[in-house]
Amino acid sequence: MKLRLAAAIALSMGMSPAFALNILLSNDDGLTSNIKALYDALKANGHDVIVSVPCSGQSGRGAAIVMYSTATIIADNDKTQIEAEGGCHNGAAAIGAPAVGPFTKAGYTGGDFHYVHGTPVMATMYGLDVLAPARWNKAPDLVLSGPNEGQNVGRVVVSSGTIGNAQFAAGRGVPAIALSAGTDTVDNTGLANPNSAIVAQLSVKLLKALQAKAGSGALLPAGVALNVNFPNAPTANVGWAFSRHGSYDLYNLKFKNTVPYGIGAGLPATASAEQSEDEAVVFKTKVAVTAMQVGFDHRPAGQQWLRLRLRDLLNQ
């Protein structure tokens, strides 16, 4: 009787118990308006959510696996960021706090929000290896990475911490989706950018569409992760489109060989007709959804090419 009552209550709230997932939420930006909005939206839809994010902003760290502090938070590899904010981004934890642990910021101390003073993948690893087993006694049903504060499209994805998280989780056999929004979602004052809320609702819409097709089966096929990019100034009724990483290089990054040395950018070429499905083109007007390969193995045709090309050498 109690089980039937609980099921009826869940359905009346618009949530099927079978569709409630255990979700690990990470990113490469730390505590942001985007991650707060997505956490709230997921919880409102009945999902159980653990947040595990890097202590400080870690854009461009890709798949790096580095701890910046191993005992307590100190200003080390990310010295400027840590010193400027007196600890983790947006007050998640202070200098001198443990190198990993729950947020100490007021309003985020309910046990769902955690940080790691290291690269994004270290935060995801902490969630998979420590937080998820402690909460669920198993791996999460899904890892969501993001939403990032800036789109991850085209060639830049190989350097993205947002993508690195999704690839790492998918490599562990956990369904994973990378989410990236525009830089117009930043709000380091109130953590309540209205664009963040729209992106969060769109992310939940995507999740519901995947769940509806998956039923009781796998949310994503083995070896497939998703890269999803939302347009700037998103609206609740924005369109969706299939996309691919493709060859259109939106950011056209170059090495800047003058002081201050570092990253520069050139003007990208005009996209060709063949590049119209490239996510760097699609995201400007619609939500771009791309299927990513997990890992680095080539398709069977590529494997066979290598076998034949090096046949004499390999048979020695």
GUZA-56785 format. One record per residue (C-alpha): residue in one letter; x, y, z. Coordinates in steps of 0.5 Angstrom, whole numbers, plus 2048, in hexadecimal, padded with zeros to 3 digits. Last residue first. Layout:
<atoms>
AXYZ
...
</atoms>
This chain:
<atoms>
Q8757EC7B4
N86E7EC7B2
L86C7F37B4
L8727F67B0
D8707F27AA
R8687F47AB
L86A7FB7AD
R8657FE7A7
L8607F87A8
R85F7F87AF
L85F8007AF
W8598007AA
Q8557FA7AE
Q8557FF7B4
G8538057B0
A84D8017AD
P84B7FE7B4
R84A8057B6
H8508087BA
D8518077C1
F85280E7C5
G84D80D7CB
V84680F7CB
Q8438117C4
M83F8177C5
A8388187C2
T83681F7C1
V8308247C3
A83082B7C1
V82B82F7C5
K8288347BF
T82A83B7BC
K83283C7BE
F8338347C0
V8328327B9
V8388357B6
A83E8337BB
E83982C7BB
D83B82B7B4
E8358297B0
S83682F7AB
Q83D82D7AA
E83C82A7A3
A8398307A1
S83F8347A3
A8408387AA
T84483F7A9
A84B83E7AB
P84C8407B2
L8508467B4
G8568457B8
A8578447C0
G85C8447C5
I85E8407CB
G8658417CF
Y86A8467CF
P86984D7D2
V86D84F7CF
T86E84D7C8
N86D8467C5
K8668457C5
F86583E7C3
K85F83D7BF
L85783B7C0
N85383B7BB
Y84D83C7BF
L8478397BA
D84B8347B7
Y8468317B2
S8498297B1
G8438257B4
H8418247BB
R83B8227B9
S8348247B9
F82C8227BA
A8288287BB
W82382B7C1
G81F8317C0
V81E8367C6
N8188367C9
A81A8387D0
T81F83E7CD
P82683E7CD
A82A8447CD
N8308417CA
P82F83A7C7
F82F8347CB
N83582E7CA
V8348277CB
N83A8227CB
L83781B7CC
A83A8147CD
V83B80E7C9
G83F8087CB
A8398047CE
P8328067CB
L82F80C7CF
L82A80C7D4
A82A8047D5
G8248007D5
S81D8017D9
G81A8067D5
A8208097D0
K81B80D7CC
A8188107D1
Q81E8117D5
L8228157D0
A81C8197CF
K81C81B7D6
L82381C7D7
L8238217D1
K81D8257D4
V8218257DB
S8278287D7
L82282D7D4
Q81F82F7DB
A8278307DE
V8288347D8
I8228397D9
A8248397E0
S82B83B7DF
N8298417DA
P8258447E0
N82C8447E3
A82B8427EB
L8328417EE
G8318487F2
T83784B7F1
N83C8477EC
D8368477E7
V8398447E0
T8338417DB
D8358467D6
T83C8427D5
G83783E7D0
A8358377D2
S8398307D2
L8368297D4
A83A8237D4
I83681C7D5
A8398167D8
P83680F7D8
V83A80B7DD
G83F8057DA
R8458087DE
G84880B7D7
A84180F7D7
A8438127DD
F84A8147DB
Q8478167D4
A84281A7D8
N84781E7DC
G84B81F7D7
I8468227D3
T8458287D8
G84C8287D9
S84D82A7D2
S85382A7CE
V8518247C9
V84B8287C9
V84E82E7C5
R84E82B7BF
G84682C7BE
V84282E7C3
N8428307CB
Q83E8357CC
G83F83A7D2
E83E83A7D9
N83D8337D9
P83782F7DB
G83A82B7DD
S83C8237DD
L83681F7DF
V8378187E1
L8328137E1
D82F80D7E4
P83480E7EA
A8398087EC
K8378047F2
N8368047F9
W83180A7F8
R83480F7FD
A83B80D7FF
P83C8097F8
A83A8107F5
L83E8147F9
V8458107F9
D84780D7F2
L8428117ED
G8428177F1
Y8498187F2
M84B8167EB
T84681B7E9
A84A8207ED
M85181E7EB
V84E81E7E3
P84D8267E5
T8548277E7
G8568287EE
H85382A7F5
V84D8267F5
Y8468297F7
H8408267FA
F8388287FA
D8338237FB
G834822803
G82F828805
T83582D806
Y833831800
G82F837803
A83583A807
K83B838803
T83F832807
F83F82E800
P840827802
G847824801
V84E8237FE
A8548277FF
P852828806
A851830808
G857834809
I855839804
A84D839804
A848835801
A8428367FC
G84383E7FC
N8428407F5
H84883C7F2
C84C8387F8
G85083C7FD
G8528437FF
E84F8457F8
A8558497F5
E85A8447F9
I85683E7F6
Q8568417EF
T85D8447EE
K86083D7F1
D85D8387ED
N8638347ED
D8648357F4
A86083A7F9
I85E8357FE
I858830800
T85A82B805
A85D824804
T85E8227FD
S85E8297FA
Y85E82A7F2
M85C8237F0
V85E8217E9
I85A81D7E4
A85A8217DE
A85481F7D9
G8538267D6
R85682B7DA
G8538317D6
S84F8347DB
Q8508327E2
G84D8377E7
S84E8367EE
C84C8307F3
P84B82B7ED
V8448297EE
S8408237F1
V8388237F1
I83481E7F3
V82D81D7F1
D8278197F2
H82281A7ED
G81B81C7EE
N8198217E9
A81A8277EE
K8218247EF
L8238247E8
A82182B7E8
D82582D7EE
Y82B82A7EC
L82B82D7E5
A82A8347E8
K82F8337ED
I8348317E8
N8338367E3
S83383C7E8
T83A8397EA
L83E8367EF
G8448337EC
D8458347E4
D84882D7E2
N84182A7E3
S83E8247E7
L8378217E8
L83681A7EA
I82F8177E9
N82B8127EC
L8258127E8
A81E8127E9
F81A80F7E3
A8188097E6
P81580D7EC
S8108117E6
M8108187E7
G80B81D7E6
M80981F7ED
S80381B7ED
L8078157EA
A80B8157F1
I8058167F5
A8028107F2
A80980C7F2
A80980D7FA
L80280B7FB
R8038057F7
L8098037FB
K806805802
M800800800
</atoms>
